[in-house]
């Protein structure tokens, strides 16, 4: 650990750095997966989804920076190289053989939900460690990921709801 005048006890800072690095691997993995989707999406909803996946990538990049820099602020070393990420990420690998819009929507929502679950657990872990600022950071990330998950899943849910709805009955006009 690097020396710092931060008054959080070193024991707490060490545990937080470990937790931050664990989620850093996940969030970098998530960012590359959003780019993978952005590049390879095809189909009638191409432009909307292509842009949406890049917007998610941009927000996720901010989370990468927030998580990495907090680890360093606490006196730790941020571990964010591709090799560390490949070894440490808890996210499932993004499917490399899909092109259709709905397959990417499904894969992106799976990735967001998997990361969301990890981050929600990290909120509780930061609380146990007694690092309120790390807890707050993960809460902010979690809220953002939930919002993006909603944006992405709405593409699938609209189609399902429309298919499930019975056809509307024709309006009968009373005869005179
Ligand atoms: Fe691009």
Backbone and ligand atoms as CSV (ligand in chain L), in Angstrom:
chain,resi,resn,atom,element,x,y,z
A,1,UNK,N,N,0.848,-1.202,0.000
A,1,UNK,CA,C,0.000,0.000,0.000
A,1,UNK,C,C,0.882,1.251,0.000
A,2,UNK,N,N,0.443,2.244,-0.754
A,2,UNK,CA,C,1.165,3.510,-0.783
A,2,UNK,C,C,0.734,4.385,0.394
A,3,UNK,N,N,1.666,5.192,0.928
A,3,UNK,CA,C,1.299,6.047,2.057
A,3,UNK,C,C,0.297,7.121,1.633
A,4,UNK,N,N,-0.616,7.447,2.535
A,4,UNK,CA,C,-1.602,8.503,2.279
A,4,UNK,C,C,-2.049,9.089,3.620
A,5,UNK,N,N,-2.446,10.352,3.589
A,5,UNK,CA,C,-2.956,10.981,4.808
A,5,UNK,C,C,-4.454,10.719,4.979
A,6,UNK,N,N,-5.040,9.964,4.052
A,6,UNK,CA,C,-6.449,9.551,4.187
A,6,UNK,C,C,-6.621,8.868,5.541
A,7,UNK,N,N,-7.620,9.323,6.308
A,7,UNK,CA,C,-7.737,8.844,7.695
A,7,UNK,C,C,-8.420,7.474,7.830
A,8,UNK,N,N,-8.874,6.881,6.719
A,8,UNK,CA,C,-9.440,5.530,6.833
A,8,UNK,C,C,-8.321,4.579,7.251
A,9,UNK,N,N,-8.545,3.739,8.259
A,9,UNK,CA,C,-7.489,2.824,8.690
A,9,UNK,C,C,-6.982,1.940,7.534
A,10,UNK,N,N,-5.692,1.619,7.554
A,10,UNK,CA,C,-5.088,0.853,6.459
A,10,UNK,C,C,-5.790,-0.489,6.255
A,11,UNK,N,N,-6.237,-1.082,7.363
A,11,UNK,CA,C,-6.913,-2.378,7.281
A,11,UNK,C,C,-8.181,-2.272,6.406
A,12,UNK,N,N,-8.896,-1.175,6.589
A,12,UNK,CA,C,-10.110,-0.937,5.796
A,12,UNK,C,C,-9.730,-0.642,4.354
A,13,UNK,N,N,-8.733,0.209,4.178
A,13,UNK,CA,C,-8.335,0.604,2.816
A,13,UNK,C,C,-7.878,-0.605,2.001
A,14,UNK,N,N,-7.136,-1.501,2.642
A,14,UNK,CA,C,-6.654,-2.713,1.963
A,14,UNK,C,C,-7.814,-3.546,1.436
A,15,UNK,N,N,-8.811,-3.756,2.309
A,15,UNK,CA,C,-9.976,-4.568,1.913
A,15,UNK,C,C,-10.749,-3.884,0.791
A,16,UNK,N,N,-10.871,-2.559,0.873
A,16,UNK,CA,C,-11.596,-1.824,-0.168
A,16,UNK,C,C,-10.868,-1.913,-1.506
A,17,UNK,N,N,-9.545,-1.809,-1.473
A,17,UNK,CA,C,-8.755,-1.880,-2.713
A,17,UNK,C,C,-8.955,-3.246,-3.373
A,18,UNK,N,N,-8.983,-4.282,-2.554
A,18,UNK,CA,C,-9.209,-5.633,-3.077
A,18,UNK,C,C,-10.585,-5.737,-3.749
A,19,UNK,N,N,-11.588,-5.194,-3.052
A,19,UNK,CA,C,-12.958,-5.215,-3.577
A,19,UNK,C,C,-13.056,-4.387,-4.861
A,20,UNK,N,N,-12.432,-3.211,-4.861
A,20,UNK,CA,C,-12.476,-2.334,-6.039
A,20,UNK,C,C,-11.795,-3.003,-7.230
A,21,UNK,N,N,-10.659,-3.666,-6.993
A,21,UNK,CA,C,-9.971,-4.335,-8.101
A,21,UNK,C,C,-10.772,-5.515,-8.653
A,22,UNK,N,N,-11.504,-6.194,-7.771
A,22,UNK,CA,C,-12.334,-7.320,-8.236
A,22,UNK,C,C,-13.409,-6.806,-9.193
A,23,UNK,N,N,-14.054,-5.691,-8.809
A,23,UNK,CA,C,-15.116,-5.138,-9.670
A,23,UNK,C,C,-14.525,-4.385,-10.859
A,24,UNK,N,N,-13.271,-3.918,-10.745
A,24,UNK,CA,C,-12.606,-3.258,-11.879
A,24,UNK,C,C,-12.446,-4.246,-13.040
A,25,UNK,N,N,-12.067,-5.472,-12.715
A,25,UNK,CA,C,-11.932,-6.500,-13.766
A,25,UNK,C,C,-13.276,-6.702,-14.468
A,26,UNK,N,N,-14.346,-6.773,-13.678
A,26,UNK,CA,C,-15.687,-6.965,-14.259
A,26,UNK,C,C,-16.086,-5.788,-15.156
A,27,UNK,N,N,-15.837,-4.578,-14.663
A,27,UNK,CA,C,-16.357,-3.406,-15.383
A,27,UNK,C,C,-15.567,-3.163,-16.682
A,28,UNK,N,N,-14.271,-3.503,-16.695
A,28,UNK,CA,C,-13.502,-3.380,-17.946
A,28,UNK,C,C,-13.987,-4.442,-18.940
A,29,UNK,N,N,-14.235,-5.639,-18.423
A,29,UNK,CA,C,-14.792,-6.708,-19.254
A,29,UNK,C,C,-16.119,-6.248,-19.859
A,30,UNK,N,N,-16.971,-5.631,-19.010
A,30,UNK,CA,C,-18.277,-5.152,-19.470
A,30,UNK,C,C,-18.107,-4.110,-20.578
A,31,UNK,N,N,-17.140,-3.223,-20.403
A,31,UNK,CA,C,-16.942,-2.174,-21.410
A,31,UNK,C,C,-16.565,-2.765,-22.767
A,32,UNK,N,N,-15.657,-3.734,-22.769
A,32,UNK,CA,C,-15.256,-4.343,-24.052
A,32,UNK,C,C,-16.440,-5.106,-24.667
A,33,UNK,N,N,-17.301,-5.658,-23.824
A,33,UNK,CA,C,-18.466,-6.385,-24.334
A,33,UNK,C,C,-19.461,-5.424,-24.990
A,34,UNK,N,N,-19.590,-4.210,-24.440
A,34,UNK,CA,C,-20.491,-3.223,-25.042
A,34,UNK,C,C,-19.971,-2.796,-26.423
A,35,UNK,N,N,-18.637,-2.684,-26.555
A,35,UNK,CA,C,-18.042,-2.349,-27.854
A,35,UNK,C,C,-18.234,-3.500,-28.839
A,36,UNK,N,N,-18.064,-4.725,-28.340
A,36,UNK,CA,C,-18.263,-5.913,-29.179
A,36,UNK,C,C,-19.673,-5.871,-29.791
A,37,UNK,N,N,-20.668,-5.523,-28.960
A,37,UNK,CA,C,-22.058,-5.433,-29.424
A,37,UNK,C,C,-22.217,-4.264,-30.406
A,38,UNK,N,N,-21.632,-3.130,-30.073
A,38,UNK,CA,C,-21.699,-1.912,-30.904
A,38,UNK,C,C,-21.152,-2.177,-32.316
A,39,UNK,N,N,-20.065,-2.930,-32.388
A,39,UNK,CA,C,-19.434,-3.203,-33.694
A,39,UNK,C,C,-20.210,-4.213,-34.531
A,40,UNK,N,N,-20.760,-5.232,-33.895
A,40,UNK,CA,C,-21.241,-6.392,-34.658
A,40,UNK,C,C,-22.749,-6.473,-34.868
A,41,UNK,N,N,-23.507,-5.596,-34.209
A,41,UNK,CA,C,-24.962,-5.609,-34.378
A,41,UNK,C,C,-25.343,-5.386,-35.850
A,42,UNK,N,N,-26.339,-6.151,-36.314
A,42,UNK,CA,C,-26.892,-5.960,-37.669
A,42,UNK,C,C,-28.408,-6.101,-37.593
A,43,UNK,N,N,-29.087,-5.676,-38.647
A,43,UNK,CA,C,-30.534,-5.870,-38.710
A,43,UNK,C,C,-31.298,-4.564,-38.783
A,44,UNK,N,N,-32.641,-4.683,-38.802
A,44,UNK,CA,C,-33.482,-3.501,-39.034
A,44,UNK,C,C,-33.347,-2.412,-37.963
A,45,UNK,N,N,-32.917,-2.801,-36.748
A,45,UNK,CA,C,-32.787,-1.787,-35.678
A,45,UNK,C,C,-31.330,-1.367,-35.485
A,46,UNK,N,N,-30.539,-1.583,-36.573
A,46,UNK,CA,C,-29.092,-1.351,-36.469
A,46,UNK,C,C,-28.725,-0.013,-35.836
A,47,UNK,N,N,-29.198,1.078,-36.419
A,47,UNK,CA,C,-28.642,2.375,-36.013
A,47,UNK,C,C,-28.979,2.709,-34.559
A,48,UNK,N,N,-30.216,2.402,-34.141
A,48,UNK,CA,C,-30.611,2.680,-32.754
A,48,UNK,C,C,-29.791,1.881,-31.760
A,49,UNK,N,N,-29.645,0.586,-32.038
A,49,UNK,CA,C,-28.913,-0.281,-31.096
A,49,UNK,C,C,-27.405,0.002,-31.146
A,50,UNK,N,N,-26.889,0.253,-32.354
A,50,UNK,CA,C,-25.464,0.601,-32.526
A,50,UNK,C,C,-25.116,1.819,-31.657
A,51,UNK,N,N,-25.983,2.819,-31.692
A,51,UNK,CA,C,-25.745,4.033,-30.898
A,51,UNK,C,C,-25.971,3.782,-29.410
A,52,UNK,N,N,-27.013,3.026,-29.077
A,52,UNK,CA,C,-27.309,2.731,-27.669
A,52,UNK,C,C,-26.133,1.999,-27.014
A,53,UNK,N,N,-25.597,0.983,-27.710
A,53,UNK,CA,C,-24.495,0.199,-27.127
A,53,UNK,C,C,-23.253,1.074,-26.929
A,54,UNK,N,N,-23.060,2.056,-27.808
A,54,UNK,CA,C,-21.905,2.946,-27.627
A,54,UNK,C,C,-22.130,3.922,-26.469
A,55,UNK,N,N,-23.365,4.341,-26.288
A,55,UNK,CA,C,-23.681,5.209,-25.137
A,55,UNK,C,C,-23.436,4.465,-23.827
A,56,UNK,N,N,-23.835,3.187,-23.805
A,56,UNK,CA,C,-23.594,2.382,-22.596
A,56,UNK,C,C,-22.087,2.272,-22.373
A,57,UNK,N,N,-21.339,2.002,-23.457
A,57,UNK,CA,C,-19.880,1.915,-23.369
A,57,UNK,C,C,-19.272,3.172,-22.748
A,58,UNK,N,N,-19.789,4.338,-23.161
A,58,UNK,CA,C,-19.236,5.598,-22.638
A,58,UNK,C,C,-19.492,5.745,-21.130
A,59,UNK,N,N,-20.688,5.396,-20.693
A,59,UNK,CA,C,-20.981,5.473,-19.256
A,59,UNK,C,C,-20.134,4.461,-18.494
A,60,UNK,N,N,-20.023,3.263,-19.059
A,60,UNK,CA,C,-19.259,2.216,-18.377
A,60,UNK,C,C,-17.785,2.631,-18.269
A,61,UNK,N,N,-17.292,3.341,-19.278
A,61,UNK,CA,C,-15.901,3.824,-19.222
A,61,UNK,C,C,-15.712,4.775,-18.028
A,62,UNK,N,N,-16.730,5.593,-17.746
A,62,UNK,CA,C,-16.656,6.477,-16.572
A,62,UNK,C,C,-16.582,5.650,-15.285
A,63,UNK,N,N,-17.343,4.552,-15.246
A,63,UNK,CA,C,-17.311,3.690,-14.065
A,63,UNK,C,C,-15.938,3.033,-13.904
A,64,UNK,N,N,-15.326,2.648,-15.034
A,64,UNK,CA,C,-13.988,2.057,-15.002
A,64,UNK,C,C,-13.036,3.024,-14.290
A,65,UNK,N,N,-13.085,4.292,-14.697
A,65,UNK,CA,C,-12.207,5.305,-14.123
A,65,UNK,C,C,-12.493,5.549,-12.646
A,66,UNK,N,N,-13.786,5.629,-12.314
A,66,UNK,CA,C,-14.174,5.876,-10.911
A,66,UNK,C,C,-13.667,4.763,-9.998
A,67,UNK,N,N,-13.859,3.518,-10.436
A,67,UNK,CA,C,-13.493,2.363,-9.602
A,67,UNK,C,C,-11.966,2.258,-9.490
A,68,UNK,N,N,-11.259,2.414,-10.628
A,68,UNK,CA,C,-9.789,2.311,-10.622
A,68,UNK,C,C,-9.173,3.411,-9.765
A,69,UNK,N,N,-9.676,4.629,-9.929
A,69,UNK,CA,C,-9.056,5.762,-9.230
A,69,UNK,C,C,-9.325,5.727,-7.723
A,70,UNK,N,N,-10.474,5.173,-7.321
A,70,UNK,CA,C,-10.703,5.065,-5.862
A,70,UNK,C,C,-9.702,4.087,-5.250
A,71,UNK,N,N,-9.375,3.011,-5.977
A,71,UNK,CA,C,-8.377,2.057,-5.464
A,71,UNK,C,C,-7.039,2.769,-5.227
A,72,UNK,N,N,-6.679,3.664,-6.133
A,72,UNK,CA,C,-5.406,4.386,-6.011
A,72,UNK,C,C,-5.487,5.448,-4.907
A,73,UNK,N,N,-6.660,6.114,-4.818
A,73,UNK,CA,C,-6.843,7.127,-3.757
A,73,UNK,C,C,-6.650,6.519,-2.370
A,74,UNK,N,N,-7.005,5.240,-2.236
A,74,UNK,CA,C,-6.903,4.576,-0.929
A,74,UNK,C,C,-5.508,4.006,-0.674
A,75,UNK,N,N,-4.581,4.266,-1.605
A,75,UNK,CA,C,-3.202,3.812,-1.418
A,75,UNK,C,C,-2.895,2.511,-2.132
A,76,UNK,N,N,-3.829,2.026,-2.921
A,76,UNK,CA,C,-3.613,0.759,-3.627
A,76,UNK,C,C,-3.115,0.955,-5.045
A,77,UNK,N,N,-3.026,-0.162,-5.755
A,77,UNK,CA,C,-2.656,-0.124,-7.172
A,77,UNK,C,C,-3.851,-0.652,-7.954
A,78,UNK,N,N,-4.294,0.123,-8.950
A,78,UNK,CA,C,-5.396,-0.329,-9.797
A,78,UNK,C,C,-4.848,-1.364,-10.771
A,79,UNK,N,N,-5.515,-2.501,-10.836
A,79,UNK,CA,C,-5.055,-3.576,-11.716
A,79,UNK,C,C,-6.036,-3.746,-12.872
A,80,UNK,N,N,-5.718,-3.084,-13.997
A,80,UNK,CA,C,-6.684,-3.057,-15.098
A,80,UNK,C,C,-6.142,-3.434,-16.460
A,81,UNK,N,N,-5.092,-4.268,-16.516
A,81,UNK,CA,C,-4.611,-4.685,-17.839
A,81,UNK,C,C,-5.520,-5.795,-18.381
A,82,UNK,N,N,-5.441,-5.992,-19.691
A,82,UNK,CA,C,-6.282,-7.021,-20.340
A,82,UNK,C,C,-6.061,-8.392,-19.720
A,83,UNK,N,N,-4.797,-8.703,-19.396
A,83,UNK,CA,C,-4.495,-10.041,-18.866
A,83,UNK,C,C,-5.102,-10.243,-17.470
A,84,UNK,N,N,-5.004,-9.196,-16.650
A,84,UNK,CA,C,-5.610,-9.287,-15.309
A,84,UNK,C,C,-7.122,-9.442,-15.456
A,85,UNK,N,N,-7.701,-8.628,-16.342
A,85,UNK,CA,C,-9.153,-8.670,-16.546
A,85,UNK,C,C,-9.592,-10.059,-17.014
A,86,UNK,N,N,-8.860,-10.613,-17.989
A,86,UNK,CA,C,-9.221,-11.941,-18.517
A,86,UNK,C,C,-9.156,-12.999,-17.411
A,87,UNK,N,N,-8.217,-12.847,-16.508
A,87,UNK,CA,C,-8.069,-13.827,-15.417
A,87,UNK,C,C,-9.085,-13.632,-14.304
A,88,UNK,N,N,-9.457,-12.374,-14.037
A,88,UNK,CA,C,-10.215,-12.082,-12.809
A,88,UNK,C,C,-11.690,-11.770,-13.008
A,89,UNK,N,N,-12.133,-11.469,-14.232
A,89,UNK,CA,C,-13.537,-11.070,-14.393
A,89,UNK,C,C,-14.491,-12.206,-14.046
A,90,UNK,N,N,-15.576,-11.840,-13.387
A,90,UNK,CA,C,-16.624,-12.813,-13.049
A,90,UNK,C,C,-17.731,-12.860,-14.104
A,91,UNK,N,N,-17.632,-12.030,-15.137
A,91,UNK,CA,C,-18.694,-12.005,-16.145
A,91,UNK,C,C,-18.533,-13.164,-17.118
A,92,UNK,N,N,-19.666,-13.685,-17.624
A,92,UNK,CA,C,-19.555,-14.704,-18.671
A,92,UNK,C,C,-19.029,-14.067,-19.960
A,93,UNK,N,N,-18.380,-14.862,-20.808
A,93,UNK,CA,C,-17.845,-14.318,-22.072
A,93,UNK,C,C,-18.994,-13.917,-22.994
A,94,UNK,N,N,-18.787,-12.836,-23.749
A,94,UNK,CA,C,-19.790,-12.370,-24.697
A,94,UNK,C,C,-19.791,-13.300,-25.910
A,95,UNK,N,N,-20.984,-13.705,-26.388
A,95,UNK,CA,C,-20.991,-14.602,-27.563
A,95,UNK,C,C,-20.412,-13.901,-28.802
A,96,UNK,N,N,-19.510,-14.591,-29.490
A,96,UNK,CA,C,-18.802,-13.977,-30.628
A,96,UNK,C,C,-19.463,-14.295,-31.960
A,97,UNK,N,N,-20.493,-15.154,-31.943
A,97,UNK,CA,C,-21.051,-15.630,-33.208
A,97,UNK,C,C,-22.459,-15.104,-33.481
A,98,UNK,N,N,-22.839,-13.995,-32.853
A,98,UNK,CA,C,-24.198,-13.484,-33.059
A,98,UNK,C,C,-24.163,-12.190,-33.876
A,99,UNK,N,N,-25.226,-11.943,-34.615
A,99,UNK,CA,C,-25.327,-10.699,-35.395
A,99,UNK,C,C,-26.686,-10.030,-35.209
A,100,UNK,N,N,-27.747,-10.826,-35.092
A,100,UNK,CA,C,-29.110,-10.268,-35.049
A,100,UNK,C,C,-29.304,-9.338,-33.855
A,101,UNK,N,N,-30.082,-8.285,-34.088
A,101,UNK,CA,C,-30.346,-7.292,-33.052
A,101,UNK,C,C,-30.844,-7.903,-31.757
A,102,UNK,N,N,-31.841,-8.808,-31.855
A,102,UNK,CA,C,-32.420,-9.343,-30.607
A,102,UNK,C,C,-31.426,-10.234,-29.861
A,103,UNK,N,N,-30.517,-10.884,-30.596
A,103,UNK,CA,C,-29.488,-11.690,-29.916
A,103,UNK,C,C,-28.520,-10.786,-29.150
A,104,UNK,N,N,-28.170,-9.634,-29.761
A,104,UNK,CA,C,-27.289,-8.690,-29.053
A,104,UNK,C,C,-28.008,-8.042,-27.869
A,105,UNK,N,N,-29.282,-7.750,-28.049
A,105,UNK,CA,C,-30.062,-7.182,-26.939
A,105,UNK,C,C,-30.065,-8.175,-25.771
A,106,UNK,N,N,-30.255,-9.450,-26.097
A,106,UNK,CA,C,-30.260,-10.481,-25.053
A,106,UNK,C,C,-28.874,-10.599,-24.400
A,107,UNK,N,N,-27.821,-10.617,-25.222
A,107,UNK,CA,C,-26.456,-10.782,-24.688
A,107,UNK,C,C,-26.035,-9.558,-23.867
A,108,UNK,N,N,-26.383,-8.362,-24.337
A,108,UNK,CA,C,-26.028,-7.136,-23.611
A,108,UNK,C,C,-26.786,-7.078,-22.281
A,109,UNK,N,N,-28.071,-7.457,-22.305
A,109,UNK,CA,C,-28.829,-7.423,-21.048
A,109,UNK,C,C,-28.289,-8.470,-20.072
A,110,UNK,N,N,-27.834,-9.604,-20.574
A,110,UNK,CA,C,-27.222,-10.628,-19.709
A,110,UNK,C,C,-25.953,-10.078,-19.058
A,111,UNK,N,N,-25.128,-9.386,-19.853
A,111,UNK,CA,C,-23.874,-8.818,-19.331
A,111,UNK,C,C,-24.157,-7.741,-18.291
A,112,UNK,N,N,-25.124,-6.856,-18.582
A,112,UNK,CA,C,-25.457,-5.780,-17.640
A,112,UNK,C,C,-26.013,-6.357,-16.338
A,113,UNK,N,N,-26.873,-7.369,-16.470
A,113,UNK,CA,C,-27.471,-7.974,-15.271
A,113,UNK,C,C,-26.411,-8.692,-14.437
A,114,UNK,N,N,-25.463,-9.369,-15.092
A,114,UNK,CA,C,-24.404,-10.083,-14.367
A,114,UNK,C,C,-23.535,-9.077,-13.607
A,115,UNK,N,N,-23.183,-7.977,-14.268
A,115,UNK,CA,C,-22.381,-6.954,-13.594
A,115,UNK,C,C,-23.197,-6.280,-12.483
A,116,UNK,N,N,-24.469,-6.018,-12.761
A,116,UNK,CA,C,-25.341,-5.407,-11.760
A,116,UNK,C,C,-25.396,-6.228,-10.477
A,117,UNK,N,N,-25.453,-7.540,-10.637
A,117,UNK,CA,C,-25.497,-8.436,-9.471
A,117,UNK,C,C,-24.204,-8.330,-8.654
A,118,UNK,N,N,-23.065,-8.307,-9.367
A,118,UNK,CA,C,-21.761,-8.190,-8.687
A,118,UNK,C,C,-21.657,-6.864,-7.927
A,119,UNK,N,N,-22.134,-5.797,-8.558
A,119,UNK,CA,C,-22.021,-4.468,-7.940
A,119,UNK,C,C,-22.941,-4.360,-6.726
A,120,UNK,N,N,-24.142,-4.929,-6.825
A,120,UNK,CA,C,-25.058,-4.882,-5.679
A,120,UNK,C,C,-24.436,-5.610,-4.483
A,121,UNK,N,N,-23.771,-6.732,-4.763
A,121,UNK,CA,C,-23.081,-7.459,-3.681
A,121,UNK,C,C,-21.932,-6.607,-3.130
A,122,UNK,N,N,-21.270,-5.855,-4.018
A,122,UNK,CA,C,-20.144,-5.008,-3.592
A,122,UNK,C,C,-20.614,-3.886,-2.659
A,123,UNK,N,N,-21.856,-3.407,-2.852
A,123,UNK,CA,C,-22.405,-2.374,-1.951
A,123,UNK,C,C,-22.429,-2.941,-0.522
A,124,UNK,N,N,-22.962,-4.164,-0.392
A,124,UNK,CA,C,-23.040,-4.810,0.929
A,124,UNK,C,C,-21.648,-5.077,1.505
A,125,UNK,N,N,-20.725,-5.507,0.630
A,125,UNK,CA,C,-19.367,-5.793,1.108
A,125,UNK,C,C,-18.674,-4.527,1.596
A,126,UNK,N,N,-18.884,-3.408,0.871
A,126,UNK,CA,C,-18.280,-2.131,1.285
A,126,UNK,C,C,-18.865,-1.674,2.616
A,127,UNK,N,N,-20.149,-1.975,2.835
A,127,UNK,CA,C,-20.778,-1.628,4.111
A,127,UNK,C,C,-20.131,-2.428,5.242
A,128,UNK,N,N,-19.903,-3.729,4.976
A,128,UNK,CA,C,-19.255,-4.579,5.988
A,128,UNK,C,C,-17.846,-4.090,6.312
A,129,UNK,N,N,-17.132,-3.658,5.265
A,129,UNK,CA,C,-15.763,-3.154,5.442
A,129,UNK,C,C,-15.775,-1.833,6.219
A,130,UNK,N,N,-16.924,-1.149,6.208
A,130,UNK,CA,C,-17.111,0.173,6.828
A,130,UNK,C,C,-16.400,1.272,6.033
A,131,UNK,N,N,-16.550,1.194,4.699
A,131,UNK,CA,C,-16.034,2.237,3.820
A,131,UNK,C,C,-17.243,2.848,3.096
A,132,UNK,N,N,-17.810,3.909,3.717
A,132,UNK,CA,C,-19.056,4.501,3.224
A,132,UNK,C,C,-18.904,5.101,1.827
A,133,UNK,N,N,-17.707,5.617,1.501
A,133,UNK,CA,C,-17.530,6.258,0.188
A,133,UNK,C,C,-17.476,5.224,-0.935
A,134,UNK,N,N,-16.823,4.098,-0.660
A,134,UNK,CA,C,-16.792,3.017,-1.662
A,134,UNK,C,C,-18.204,2.460,-1.843
A,135,UNK,N,N,-18.933,2.384,-0.733
A,135,UNK,CA,C,-20.318,1.928,-0.782
A,135,UNK,C,C,-21.151,2.878,-1.653
A,136,UNK,N,N,-20.944,4.171,-1.466
A,136,UNK,CA,C,-21.666,5.183,-2.238
A,136,UNK,C,C,-21.312,5.101,-3.722
A,137,UNK,N,N,-20.016,4.883,-3.998
A,137,UNK,CA,C,-19.553,4.750,-5.394
A,137,UNK,C,C,-20.258,3.570,-6.074
A,138,UNK,N,N,-20.261,2.424,-5.400
A,138,UNK,CA,C,-20.902,1.247,-5.992
A,138,UNK,C,C,-22.416,1.446,-6.126
A,139,UNK,N,N,-23.003,2.209,-5.191
A,139,UNK,CA,C,-24.450,2.467,-5.281
A,139,UNK,C,C,-24.752,3.291,-6.531
A,140,UNK,N,N,-23.914,4.288,-6.793
A,140,UNK,CA,C,-24.093,5.120,-7.998
A,140,UNK,C,C,-23.970,4.266,-9.260
A,141,UNK,N,N,-22.951,3.405,-9.282
A,141,UNK,CA,C,-22.733,2.524,-10.446
A,141,UNK,C,C,-23.936,1.595,-10.623
A,142,UNK,N,N,-24.386,1.020,-9.520
A,142,UNK,CA,C,-25.502,0.076,-9.557
A,142,UNK,C,C,-26.764,0.728,-10.119
A,143,UNK,N,N,-27.024,1.962,-9.670
A,143,UNK,CA,C,-28.207,2.685,-10.150
A,143,UNK,C,C,-28.121,2.927,-11.660
A,144,UNK,N,N,-26.937,3.285,-12.135
A,144,UNK,CA,C,-26.739,3.525,-13.568
A,144,UNK,C,C,-26.910,2.258,-14.389
A,145,UNK,N,N,-26.364,1.164,-13.888
A,145,UNK,CA,C,-26.454,-0.122,-14.608
A,145,UNK,C,C,-27.911,-0.568,-14.682
A,146,UNK,N,N,-28.660,-0.389,-13.591
A,146,UNK,CA,C,-30.094,-0.737,-13.602
A,146,UNK,C,C,-30.832,0.071,-14.674
A,147,UNK,N,N,-30.457,1.314,-14.827
A,147,UNK,CA,C,-31.119,2.154,-15.825
A,147,UNK,C,C,-30.815,1.664,-17.242
A,148,UNK,N,N,-29.534,1.338,-17.493
A,148,UNK,CA,C,-29.180,0.843,-18.834
A,148,UNK,C,C,-29.839,-0.505,-19.118
A,149,UNK,N,N,-29.952,-1.320,-18.086
A,149,UNK,CA,C,-30.607,-2.626,-18.265
A,149,UNK,C,C,-32.058,-2.410,-18.697
A,150,UNK,N,N,-32.694,-1.432,-18.090
A,150,UNK,CA,C,-34.070,-1.087,-18.468
A,150,UNK,C,C,-34.122,-0.632,-19.935
A,151,UNK,N,N,-33.220,0.252,-20.325
A,151,UNK,CA,C,-33.175,0.737,-21.713
A,151,UNK,C,C,-33.068,-0.432,-22.695
A,152,UNK,N,N,-32.192,-1.396,-22.375
A,152,UNK,CA,C,-31.928,-2.510,-23.295
A,152,UNK,C,C,-33.093,-3.501,-23.273
A,153,UNK,N,N,-33.542,-3.873,-22.078
A,153,UNK,CA,C,-34.606,-4.883,-21.976
A,153,UNK,C,C,-35.923,-4.387,-22.571
A,154,UNK,N,N,-36.140,-3.078,-22.578
A,154,UNK,CA,C,-37.379,-2.529,-23.130
A,154,UNK,C,C,-37.546,-2.932,-24.599
A,155,UNK,N,N,-36.435,-3.183,-25.305
A,155,UNK,CA,C,-36.516,-3.614,-26.705
A,155,UNK,C,C,-37.192,-4.975,-26.842
A,156,UNK,N,N,-36.953,-5.855,-25.873
A,156,UNK,CA,C,-37.531,-7.203,-25.927
A,156,UNK,C,C,-38.948,-7.196,-25.378
A,157,UNK,N,N,-39.146,-6.450,-24.273
A,157,UNK,CA,C,-40.426,-6.486,-23.572
A,157,UNK,C,C,-41.561,-5.914,-24.411
A,158,UNK,N,N,-41.306,-4.869,-25.176
A,158,UNK,CA,C,-42.345,-4.274,-26.018
A,158,UNK,C,C,-42.889,-5.288,-26.997
A,159,UNK,N,N,-41.981,-6.085,-27.620
A,159,UNK,CA,C,-42.381,-7.084,-28.611
A,159,UNK,C,C,-43.214,-8.171,-27.955
A,160,UNK,N,N,-42.771,-8.618,-26.731
A,160,UNK,CA,C,-43.493,-9.684,-26.020
A,160,UNK,C,C,-44.909,-9.243,-25.669
A,161,UNK,N,N,-45.016,-8.028,-25.108
A,161,UNK,CA,C,-46.314,-7.531,-24.661
A,161,UNK,C,C,-47.267,-7.419,-25.851
A,162,UNK,N,N,-46.742,-6.917,-26.969
A,162,UNK,CA,C,-47.579,-6.747,-28.148
A,162,UNK,C,C,-48.092,-8.101,-28.630
A,163,UNK,N,N,-47.223,-9.129,-28.558
A,163,UNK,CA,C,-47.608,-10.452,-29.036
A,163,UNK,C,C,-48.641,-11.095,-28.109
A,164,UNK,N,N,-48.523,-10.783,-26.800
A,164,UNK,CA,C,-49.421,-11.407,-25.823
A,164,UNK,C,C,-50.816,-10.777,-25.810
A,165,UNK,N,N,-50.896,-9.519,-26.228
A,165,UNK,CA,C,-52.183,-8.817,-26.177
A,165,UNK,C,C,-53.165,-9.407,-27.179
A,166,UNK,N,N,-54.412,-9.683,-26.740
A,166,UNK,CA,C,-55.383,-10.195,-27.705
A,166,UNK,C,C,-55.738,-9.106,-28.712
A,167,UNK,N,N,-56.088,-9.509,-29.944
A,167,UNK,CA,C,-56.452,-8.482,-30.918
A,167,UNK,C,C,-57.668,-7.690,-30.416
A,168,UNK,N,N,-57.644,-6.407,-30.640
A,168,UNK,CA,C,-58.732,-5.580,-30.104
A,168,UNK,C,C,-60.028,-5.863,-30.868
A,169,UNK,N,N,-61.130,-5.849,-30.091
A,169,UNK,CA,C,-62.431,-6.145,-30.708
A,169,UNK,C,C,-62.898,-4.936,-31.519
A,170,UNK,N,N,-63.541,-5.209,-32.653
A,170,UNK,CA,C,-64.047,-4.062,-33.402
A,170,UNK,C,C,-65.153,-3.343,-32.628
A,171,UNK,N,N,-65.181,-2.057,-32.741
A,171,UNK,CA,C,-66.176,-1.274,-32.009
A,171,UNK,C,C,-67.536,-1.433,-32.717
A,172,UNK,N,N,-68.541,-1.827,-31.950
A,172,UNK,CA,C,-69.859,-2.017,-32.560
A,172,UNK,C,C,-70.671,-0.724,-32.444
A,173,UNK,N,N,-71.207,-0.365,-33.520
A,173,UNK,CA,C,-72.059,0.830,-33.518
A,173,UNK,C,C,-73.517,0.377,-33.415
A,174,UNK,N,N,-74.204,0.882,-32.411
A,174,UNK,CA,C,-75.602,0.483,-32.197
A,174,UNK,C,C,-76.472,0.879,-33.386
A,175,UNK,N,N,-77.282,-0.125,-33.818
A,175,UNK,CA,C,-78.167,0.201,-34.958
A,175,UNK,C,C,-79.399,0.934,-34.481
A,176,UNK,N,N,-79.869,1.815,-35.262
A,176,UNK,CA,C,-81.069,2.567,-34.899
A,176,UNK,C,C,-82.304,1.881,-35.485
L,1,LIG,FE,FE,-18.124,3.373,-33.122
